[in-house]
Amino acid sequence: MRLILEKRAERSWKMALASPLIAIALTLIFGGIVFALRGVEPLHGLYVFFIEPLTDEWAREKLIVKATPLVLIGAGLALCYTANIWNIGAEGQFVIGALAAGAVPVLFSGWQTPDVMLVMLILGAIGGALWALIPAALRVRYKANEILTSLMLVYVARLLFDWLVRGVMRDPLGMNFPKTVRFVGWQRLPTWGDIHLGALIALIAALGLAFMMARMLKGFELRTLGAAPRAGRFAGFSADKAVYFCFAVSGALAGLAGACDVMGVSKQLQTPYEPNYGFVAIIVAFLGRLNPVGVILAALLLALTFIGGEAAQVSLGIPDKIAKVFQGILLFFILACDTLILYRIRFESKK
């Protein structure tokens, strides 16, 4: 006997909508098993991980802060994946955006007008976009696989960040620690409690992309090229221009997320800097059904795994890496459910 995946004649839209809910339910079940194997009562572990953080005002504010970069990056990746363009290197674009924004206070520490905040945000977006255009150009010009090139550039970005922050950008009065000067005044984002302006920027960006995908010709073009590339070519749409557009937009949003993170959370550059938002945002994009509005809800759920991991470490005495376990399990079930929507399992004898 061998297992065969047979393509379904028609995709069930009801199951497509139910798929994320099924994936979440299966993740909770297997998460309970993980807690049991760690010697923790499953229901109590799930309560500490997913419910307890929502009962605390400080944790709710942190939840929004953690969700902000996931919304920005996830919305951009949803745009790419809808067009069947695979940007896997958003983490590198995020890091370059943070680096580009943080260079302004390092070079112009006395610049303290409202303009500096806007310039830092713009530079972060430009830095992320330019970094993303490298794999785009390699795909268009040399047919290089953008999955590999964008992913490898993540490690280049991290090493470049580390080299600059330990070198020419290091604070000379920082007692030799690998960090830059602290951002002050207008070099920081305005905050309300712990929530910074980036949350509003992320919301506007996601809603703007949702409007573009649903109501504008560009959105129709990307959906057509993703679903039926040949039909898109007959309609006069350029696949190469779509590659550049999607990488530029997703890279700009990832870079903007990096700028918001260093301006609103860390308020300086310091190494090592590996927040991993770019990789988690891949899960966010798929859990949100490649819809920018769905990405907002998915980002809040994935942000809850970060907060829940910290709460579980304190309350239950288990490693905070449990958050990555939940994220990985969730991605597995999302992909498994999506596969079964498009294909049915059939067993066939070897004969």
WOVEN-V217304 format. One line per field, one symbol per residue. psi: psi as a letter, one per 20 degrees, with the letter a starting at -180 (. if undefined). burial: 1 if it has 9 or more other ideal C-beta (glycine too) atoms within 8 Angstrom, else 0. A space follows every 10 residues. Layout:
BEGIN
psi=???
burial=???
END
This chain:
BEGIN
psi=qqppoppqhq pohghhhigh ggggghgggh hhgggghjjp pghgghghgh gghiipgghh ghghghhghh ggghgghhgg hhjkpnoikh ghhgghgggg gihghghmhi omrhhhgggg gghggggggh hhighghhgg gjkqohgggh ghighggghg gggghidhiq oijkkjqmra qqpqciiqqq qociprhhgg gggggghghg gghhiqhggh ghhghhhnhg hhhhijpohg hhgggghggh gghghhgggh ghhifhkrpq qqnmhjhhgh hgggghhjkk phghhgghhh ghhhhgghgg hhgghikqqi ihghgggggg gghghgghgi hhqqppppqh .
burial=0000100100 0000110011 0111011101 1111110101 0101111111 1111000011 1111111111 1111111111 1110111111 1111111111 1111110000 1000011011 1011111111 1111111110 0001010011 1111011101 1101100011 0001000011 1010011110 1000111110 1110111011 1110010010 1111110010 1110001010 0111111111 1111111111 1111001111 1010001101 1111111111 1111111111 1111111111 1110010000 0110111011 1011111111 1010100000 0
END
